[in-house]
Amino acid sequence: MFKEIGVQRLVALFVGGWLLFNFPLLGLWDVDATVLGVPLFPAALFILWGLLIAAVAWLMERSQQAPQDD
């Protein structure tokens, strides 16, 4: 279906992000705790969101630098 490994990695990253921001795993962060004075749930959302964006950016930049084989 998808021949390029970069496309497969993007799809895997999408599925991983979808699972992270869905109920069963997102419920793990819903506890009464704080991180530097910020409740854990919004802090975890922000950190996971930032890591997901960083992973997509790294993957996109890496795939542009890779030599294309014809």
FENNORSUL-V508372 format. One record per helix or strand of 2 or more residues. SS is the DSSP state (a for helix, b for strand). FROM is the first residue (numbers start at 1). LEN is the number of residues. Records with the same first field share a line. If there is no record, write none. Layout:
# FENNORSUL-V508372
SS = FROM-LEN ; FROM-LEN
This chain:
# FENNORSUL-V508372
a = 5-16 ; 23-7 ; 40-26
b = 34-2 ; 38-2
